[in-house]
């Protein structure tokens, strides 16, 4: 299975991160601005990679790691 990071409220997938700005949450954690989309996503091959990506990107409490299934489009299956 593969994994992606998703915004819990909008259900959009993270496809990039703005590392130039830092946000400090009420509990003192540093988060980054995430670029999200319904049509694009960064996909991780395993859960550990997704967890590292989640931390590296500074995802806050509004994000979670979700299992995703990749399906081929067109051609023979």
C-alpha positions as CSV (number, residue, x, y, z in Angstrom):
1,X,0.0,0.0,0.0
2,X,1.0,3.6,-0.4
3,X,0.5,6.6,1.8
4,X,-0.2,10.4,1.4
5,X,-0.6,13.3,3.7
6,X,-4.1,14.8,3.8
7,X,-5.7,17.9,5.3
8,X,-8.4,16.6,7.7
9,X,-10.8,19.5,7.1
10,X,-10.7,19.9,3.3
11,X,-9.7,16.3,2.4
12,X,-7.1,17.7,0.0
13,X,-3.7,16.1,-0.4
14,X,-0.4,17.7,0.2
15,X,1.6,18.2,-3.0
16,X,4.2,20.7,-1.7
17,X,5.4,22.8,1.2
18,X,6.4,26.4,1.6
19,X,9.6,26.2,3.6
20,X,10.2,30.0,3.6
21,X,7.6,30.7,6.3
22,X,7.3,29.3,9.7
23,X,4.0,29.3,11.8
24,X,4.1,28.8,15.5
25,X,1.0,27.1,17.0
26,X,-0.6,27.9,20.4
27,X,1.3,25.0,21.9
28,X,4.7,26.3,20.5
29,X,5.1,23.9,17.6
30,X,6.5,25.1,14.3
31,X,4.5,24.3,11.2
32,X,4.9,25.2,7.6
33,X,2.3,26.2,4.9
34,X,1.2,23.2,2.9
35,X,0.1,23.3,-0.7
36,X,-2.9,21.1,-1.2
37,X,-5.0,19.8,-4.1
38,X,-7.6,17.2,-5.0
39,X,-5.7,16.3,-8.1
40,X,-2.0,16.0,-7.0
41,X,-0.3,14.4,-4.0
42,X,3.1,13.3,-2.8
43,X,2.9,9.6,-2.4
44,X,5.1,7.6,-0.1
45,X,5.9,3.9,-0.6
46,X,5.7,3.0,3.1
47,X,4.3,4.3,6.3
48,X,7.7,5.2,7.8
49,X,8.5,7.4,4.7
50,X,5.2,9.1,5.1
51,X,5.9,9.7,8.8
52,X,9.3,11.2,8.0
53,X,7.7,13.4,5.3
54,X,5.1,14.5,7.7
55,X,7.7,15.7,10.2
56,X,10.0,17.2,7.6
57,X,7.2,19.2,6.1
58,X,6.1,20.5,9.5
59,X,2.6,19.3,9.1
60,X,0.4,20.5,12.0
61,X,-2.6,18.9,13.8
62,X,-4.8,19.6,10.8
63,X,-3.1,16.9,8.7
64,X,-2.9,13.2,8.9
65,X,-1.3,10.3,7.0
66,X,-3.8,8.3,4.9
67,X,-3.4,5.0,3.1
68,X,-4.0,5.4,-0.6
69,X,-4.4,2.9,-3.5
70,X,-2.9,3.7,-6.8
71,X,-4.8,2.4,-9.8
72,X,-3.6,2.3,-13.4
73,X,-5.4,4.5,-15.9
74,X,-5.9,3.3,-19.5
75,X,-4.2,0.4,-21.2
76,X,-4.4,-3.2,-20.0
77,X,-4.8,-3.9,-16.3
